[in-house]
Structure formats: C-alpha cells, structure tokens
C-alpha cells in the first residue's frame, strides 16, 4: 500500500489516497511525501509542498490556548472532589 495525495487544478491538497502496490498513480495525484510540520491548507507547487498560511496565521495557531479533552476535564473534576473531601476530613 502507498499513500499519495490528490490535488486540485491549482495544486491544493484535497485528500489522501491509498493505492494498492499494482495501481498506477492517478493524474490528479502526486506521490511526493508531505513534510512533517506543514500547516494546512497545503499546496503542491514546483515539485514541493508549501503551506499557504502566513507566518502570522501559523503563530496564532501555535499560540492559541489548548482545548482540554473530556478526559482532562474529568480528571480535574475528580482531583478537585478528592481535595475537597480531604479538606473536610471525609
């Protein structure tokens, strides 16, 4: 199995496609691996992947507050209940 990337006429990433070993590369796909750490939306241009976000947009994404998962919220709630009970002597 091989992962390739389906792009539109302008080179923008549309989807990832899994090909069987004997399948030909579709015309609307490229097989150049996307580098780690690239921000979406991505564009394939001049034989390489590029992020279309500005540095300001990337900085905003990297510095935005992290959203807590349900598990993290539940753990905090349980921890607070345990602490409350300890303070009450229960």
ChimeraX attribute file (.defattr): number of C-alpha atoms within 10 A of each C-alpha:
attribute: neighborCount
match mode: 1-to-1
recipient: residues
	/A:1	9
	/A:2	12
	/A:3	15
	/A:4	20
	/A:5	21
	/A:6	19
	/A:7	19
	/A:8	13
	/A:9	7
	/A:10	9
	/A:11	18
	/A:12	20
	/A:13	19
	/A:14	15
	/A:15	11
	/A:16	13
	/A:17	16
	/A:18	11
	/A:19	14
	/A:20	11
	/A:21	8
	/A:22	8
	/A:23	10
	/A:24	8
	/A:25	16
	/A:26	13
	/A:27	8
	/A:28	13
	/A:29	19
	/A:30	21
	/A:31	13
	/A:32	13
	/A:33	11
	/A:34	16
	/A:35	10
	/A:36	6
	/A:37	7
	/A:38	14
	/A:39	15
	/A:40	13
	/A:41	12
	/A:42	18
	/A:43	19
	/A:44	19
	/A:45	11
	/A:46	8
	/A:47	8
	/A:48	12
	/A:49	18
	/A:50	19
	/A:51	16
	/A:52	15
	/A:53	14
	/A:54	10
	/A:55	10
	/A:56	9
	/A:57	12
	/A:58	16
	/A:59	11
	/A:60	11
	/A:61	12
	/A:62	10
	/A:63	9
	/A:64	9
	/A:65	8
	/A:66	8
	/A:67	7
	/A:68	9
	/A:69	9
	/A:70	9
	/A:71	9
	/A:72	11
	/A:73	11
	/A:74	12
	/A:75	12
	/A:76	12
	/A:77	12
	/A:78	12
	/A:79	12
	/A:80	12
	/A:81	12
	/A:82	13
	/A:83	12
	/A:84	12
	/A:85	11
	/A:86	10
	/A:87	9
	/A:88	8
	/A:89	7
	/A:90	7
